[in-house]
């Protein structure tokens, strides 16, 4: 019975990690959209960029525990380059 309990706990932990990753990844995408919009408006997007990377750091910390992927930090140049392509 103890083994079953440990397997269930491990599975629940993994599911929680996947859910948390999905929430953080969605938040990251929202901040990316905000940064891109500000860049298109030639406005300062340093605060959204900082938020993107703060969420990215949370994702990467979660990824170190296994099962979810890491994400790359975003640079000012990446945002500007993407804006120019659109």
C-alpha positions as CSV (number, residue, x, y, z in Angstrom):
1,X,0.0,0.0,0.0
2,X,2.9,2.3,0.7
3,X,4.3,1.9,-2.8
4,X,0.9,2.8,-4.3
5,X,0.7,5.9,-2.1
6,X,4.2,7.0,-3.2
7,X,3.4,6.4,-6.9
8,X,0.1,8.5,-6.5
9,X,2.0,11.3,-4.8
10,X,4.7,11.3,-7.5
11,X,2.0,11.4,-10.2
12,X,0.1,14.2,-8.5
13,X,3.3,16.2,-8.1
14,X,3.9,15.8,-11.8
15,X,0.4,16.8,-12.8
16,X,0.7,19.9,-10.5
17,X,4.0,20.8,-12.1
18,X,2.4,20.5,-15.6
19,X,-0.5,22.7,-14.6
20,X,1.7,25.3,-13.1
21,X,3.9,25.3,-16.2
22,X,0.8,25.9,-18.4
23,X,-0.3,28.8,-16.3
24,X,3.2,30.4,-16.2
25,X,3.7,29.8,-20.0
26,X,0.4,31.5,-20.7
27,X,1.4,34.5,-18.4
28,X,4.7,34.6,-20.3
29,X,3.0,34.8,-23.7
30,X,0.7,37.6,-22.4
31,X,3.7,39.6,-21.4
32,X,5.4,39.0,-24.7
33,X,2.2,40.3,-26.5
34,X,2.3,43.4,-24.3
35,X,6.0,44.0,-25.0
36,X,5.5,43.5,-28.8
37,X,2.6,46.0,-28.7
38,X,4.6,48.6,-26.9
39,X,7.5,48.1,-29.3
40,X,5.2,48.6,-32.3
41,X,4.0,51.8,-30.6
42,X,7.7,52.9,-30.1
43,X,7.0,52.9,-26.4
44,X,9.3,51.7,-23.6
45,X,8.8,48.0,-23.1
46,X,11.4,47.4,-20.4
47,X,8.9,46.6,-17.7
48,X,7.0,44.0,-19.8
49,X,10.4,42.5,-20.8
50,X,11.4,42.3,-17.1
51,X,8.1,40.5,-16.4
52,X,8.7,38.1,-19.3
53,X,12.1,37.1,-17.9
54,X,10.8,36.9,-14.3
55,X,8.1,34.4,-15.4
56,X,10.7,32.6,-17.6
57,X,12.9,32.2,-14.5
58,X,10.0,30.7,-12.6
59,X,9.4,28.3,-15.5
60,X,13.1,27.3,-15.6
61,X,13.1,26.7,-11.9
62,X,10.1,24.4,-12.3
63,X,11.8,22.7,-15.2
64,X,14.8,21.8,-13.1
65,X,12.4,19.5,-11.1
66,X,11.7,17.6,-14.3
67,X,8.9,16.9,-16.7
68,X,8.3,20.4,-18.1
69,X,10.5,22.2,-20.7
70,X,12.7,25.2,-20.1
71,X,12.2,28.6,-21.9
72,X,14.8,31.1,-23.1
73,X,15.1,34.5,-21.6
74,X,14.0,37.2,-24.0
75,X,16.2,40.2,-24.9
76,X,15.3,43.7,-26.1
77,X,16.8,42.8,-29.4
78,X,14.6,39.7,-29.8
79,X,11.5,41.8,-29.3
80,X,12.7,44.5,-31.7
81,X,13.7,41.9,-34.4
82,X,10.3,40.2,-34.1
83,X,8.5,43.6,-34.4
84,X,10.4,44.4,-37.6
85,X,9.4,41.1,-39.2
86,X,5.7,41.7,-38.8
